[in-house]
Amino acid sequence: METMWAPWRMKYVGEPKKSPDKCIFCDKPLQKTDRENCILFRGASCFIILNAYPYNNAHAMIIPYRHCSDIAVLTTNESAEMWQLATRYKNALEAAFHPEGYNIGMNLGRVAGAGIDQHLHLHILPRWNGDTNFMSSVANTRVISQEIFETYDLLKPYFETNQ
């Protein structure tokens, strides 16, 4: 059996599990440590955060600050800003990483695949030809090609101006 070293993941594996009555998507923006929490941008009603358990390098989420689990209860402003930030993040990815495609979507409800089903979030995954290879299908292992804080540091300048 092959061994793949990913020591940065120990921080997440070793963390005490959050209480079910606490929401990580509500807690993270309350902390003012954006780089540590990988929050790239704070809008009026939504924020952009890199996924701590990415499917691919630069996998991010657009999340409303308000705790809700259904797109039907989003305000017009929340919904509009979510899609504006999705476009802004895609533009930043184009400039920084030059992906060949994207997966953009939501999993609403646990049976739909939502890992955190009580607070909705929009996933944006950049894709490249060959980014899903034998490691995923044979070894049940994902290879993330860049450390998350390197990704953060490359993307953050695209959000330091009001565009």
Summary of the structure (lengths in Angstrom):
residues: 163
radius of gyration: 16.0
end to end distance: 48.2
largest distance: 51.5
contacts: 391
relative contact order: 0.19
helix: 39%
strand: 15%
